[in-house]
Amino acid sequence: MYQIILASQSPRRRQILKDAGINFESRSKDTNEDFSSDLPKEEVPVFLAKKKAQAFLPELKKEELLITADTVVIIKGEILNKPADRAEAIQMLQKISGSMHEVVTGVCLTTLEKQICFSDLTKVYFLPLAQADIEYYVDTHKPFDKAGSYGIQEYIGYIGIEKIEGSYFNVMGLPIHKVIQQLRKF
């Protein structure tokens, strides 16, 4: 019924949609990702996903359904976005080491007629990480495009994650089970 457009540069989101058997086209656009510090931390990803959708509205066609998403890591009331450089990536992983944090992904499904937005939250428990493992990971995997400076599907996830409560794919950046549920409503 709709041509699905994934508005994301994330290779992980593209892979998740592809693996779920969803035919889609990818488009991307640089969007300002600023948000008010007054906004509750858990609402930031949906706010940013809406902002990304807004940027595409002027060019969206009647037969297109746009998927936008944003993921944040929240630890002790602080949002960890994408690290700016090696030092910040190491610092983020040191914060995550030996503790629990929440990964929240906000998603918006948008057509010219309607918009459905939702979020998903996963709790991730990390074992204490050795400094050498943190530096090795940052230097070999360059996690500068990942919220919280890590990918669950990479080395640091293999050695550091003790358990998760919630969706694995949410931690990767797209809670595909919820996306499919909502797509069926269209």
FIDREN-13983 format. One line per 8 residues: number of its first residue (from 0); their letters; for each residue x, y, z of C-alpha. Coordinates in pm, 1 decimal. Example, Ala and Ser with C-alpha at 12.3 -4.5 7.8 and 13.67 -1.06 7.14 Angstrom:
<recs>
0> AS> 1230.0/-450.0/780.0  1367.0/-106.0/714.0
</recs>
This chain:
<recs>
0> MYQIILAS> 0.0/0.0/0.0  285.5/239.0/83.4  639.5/280.3/-42.4  842.2/266.9/279.5  1119.8/521.1/323.0  1376.7/474.9/599.4  1514.1/819.0/684.4  1837.5/706.8/844.6
8> QSPRRRQI> 2208.0/679.0/774.2  2236.8/391.3/1021.1  2357.9/70.2/856.6  2216.4/-120.5/1154.6  1862.6/13.0/1101.6  1884.1/-69.8/731.0  2000.4/-423.9/810.4  1723.5/-482.1/1066.0
16> LKDAGINF> 1452.1/-372.4/818.7  1607.9/-578.9/540.0  1634.7/-887.4/762.4  1268.3/-842.1/861.9  1175.8/-872.3/493.8  1059.3/-513.2/455.4  1116.5/-350.7/117.3  1225.5/8.0/161.8
24> ESRSKDTN> 1428.1/291.2/20.1  1683.6/481.5/226.8  1706.6/857.2/237.9  1894.6/1080.9/472.9  1903.8/1444.3/560.1  2108.0/1630.0/817.6  1874.1/1741.5/1094.3  1942.3/1957.4/1396.1
32> EDFSSDLP> 1928.3/1723.2/1696.6  1908.9/1987.0/1968.6  1647.1/1946.3/2241.3  1545.7/2133.3/2553.3  1717.0/2024.8/2873.3  1371.0/2048.5/3036.5  1242.9/1759.7/2824.4  1222.1/1433.0/3024.0
40> KEEVPVFL> 1512.0/1211.7/2915.5  1286.0/922.4/2808.6  1095.8/1157.7/2571.7  1403.2/1285.8/2387.1  1420.4/1003.7/2126.6  1056.4/1049.4/2016.7  1103.7/1427.2/2008.7  1407.0/1383.6/1781.3
48> AKKKAQAF> 1234.0/1122.3/1561.5  946.3/1371.7/1510.7  1196.7/1644.0/1428.2  1357.7/1420.5/1165.2  1016.0/1340.1/1015.0  928.2/1711.3/1000.9  1234.6/1772.2/783.6  1104.8/1525.6/521.4
56> LPELKKEE> 739.5/1637.2/515.3  773.9/1895.3/234.8  898.2/1627.9/-6.7  691.6/1331.5/117.5  453.7/1188.2/-143.6  102.9/1057.9/-80.8  206.3/693.8/-136.6  510.0/709.4/91.7
64> LLITADTV> 543.9/607.1/455.2  845.1/751.2/632.5  1025.2/578.1/920.8  1240.7/799.5/1141.7  1416.2/694.5/1461.9  1654.5/815.1/1727.7  1830.6/621.9/2003.9  1977.3/748.9/2329.2
72> VIIKGEIL> 2156.2/585.9/2619.3  2053.2/706.4/2965.3  2270.4/640.3/3267.8  2204.3/793.4/3608.9  1984.9/1063.8/3456.0  2239.9/1161.2/3191.0  2195.4/1114.4/2817.1  2491.0/969.9/2630.7
80> NKPADRAE> 2459.0/1050.9/2261.0  2721.9/976.4/1997.8  3077.4/1045.9/2111.8  3261.0/1332.6/1944.1  3603.5/1169.0/1956.9  3815.2/886.5/2100.4  3847.7/1045.8/2444.8  3472.3/1092.7/2479.4
88> AIQMLQKI> 3405.3/737.1/2356.9  3641.9/598.3/2622.9  3482.6/818.6/2889.0  3132.1/694.4/2797.8  3237.2/330.9/2816.5  3397.9/393.8/3154.7  3061.2/531.4/3277.6  2874.3/227.7/3144.3
96> SGSMHEVV> 3125.5/-20.7/3286.7  2991.0/-224.8/3577.4  2644.6/-69.3/3576.8  2297.7/-72.6/3426.0  2183.1/182.0/3170.7  1872.2/226.5/2961.6  1858.6/239.7/2584.5  1554.3/425.5/2453.3
104> TGVCLTTL> 1465.7/437.7/2085.7  1193.8/667.6/1956.4  1028.2/589.7/1623.8  782.8/781.9/1407.1  589.3/636.2/1117.3  467.5/927.2/906.3  246.0/966.0/601.5  78.5/1278.2/472.0
112> EKQICFSD> -240.4/1166.5/651.4  -112.9/1056.5/992.2  178.4/997.9/1223.2  229.2/724.4/1483.4  515.0/773.9/1729.1  628.7/536.6/2001.4  935.2/435.5/2195.9  1091.8/125.9/2342.2
120> LTKVYFLP> 1317.7/91.6/2645.6  1575.2/-179.8/2712.4  1784.0/-214.1/3027.4  2143.2/-317.7/2960.8  2368.5/-452.9/3237.0  2743.4/-426.4/3178.7  3009.8/-617.5/3365.8  3312.1/-413.8/3478.0
128> LAQADIEY> 3526.5/-345.1/3170.6  3905.8/-346.1/3171.2  4062.1/-24.6/3043.6  4255.9/-224.0/2783.3  3929.9/-372.9/2646.6  3769.4/-27.1/2627.0  4065.2/119.8/2437.8  4093.2/-183.1/2207.7
136> YVDTHKPF> 3722.5/-158.8/2124.6  3728.3/215.6/2054.6  4041.7/186.4/1841.3  3926.5/-113.8/1636.8  3551.1/-51.2/1606.0  3539.2/331.5/1598.7  3195.9/357.1/1769.6  3155.2/728.7/1691.9
144> DKAGSYGI> 2818.3/679.7/1519.1  2662.0/497.5/1815.4  2472.1/633.5/2113.2  2661.3/550.5/2429.6  2969.3/469.2/2222.2  2900.3/97.9/2170.4  2726.9/-158.0/1954.1  2568.5/-455.3/2131.1
152> QEYIGYIG> 2653.7/-669.0/1827.6  3026.1/-588.9/1848.0  3325.0/-695.1/2060.7  3237.1/-484.5/2367.2  2886.3/-630.2/2368.0  3023.6/-983.0/2346.5  3258.0/-944.8/2641.3  3080.7/-682.7/2850.5
160> IEKIEGSY> 2706.4/-732.3/2850.8  2588.6/-957.1/3130.2  2218.3/-936.9/3044.9  1948.1/-722.0/2891.4  1584.4/-669.5/2982.0  1390.6/-584.3/2668.5  1454.6/-586.4/2296.1  1801.1/-664.2/2160.3
168> FNVMGLPI> 1709.5/-488.0/1835.2  1607.6/-177.3/2027.9  1965.8/-157.5/2156.2  2083.5/-185.4/1793.6  1864.2/115.5/1710.4  1525.3/-11.8/1591.8  1264.9/-200.7/1798.9  1152.7/-396.9/1494.6
176> HKVIQQLR> 876.9/-588.1/1676.5  700.7/-258.8/1754.1  771.6/-116.2/1408.2  599.9/-414.3/1244.5  302.3/-394.8/1485.0  253.5/-27.7/1398.3  309.4/-74.6/1022.4  24.0/-324.9/1024.2
184> KF> -205.7/-46.9/1154.4  -144.6/143.0/831.2
</recs>
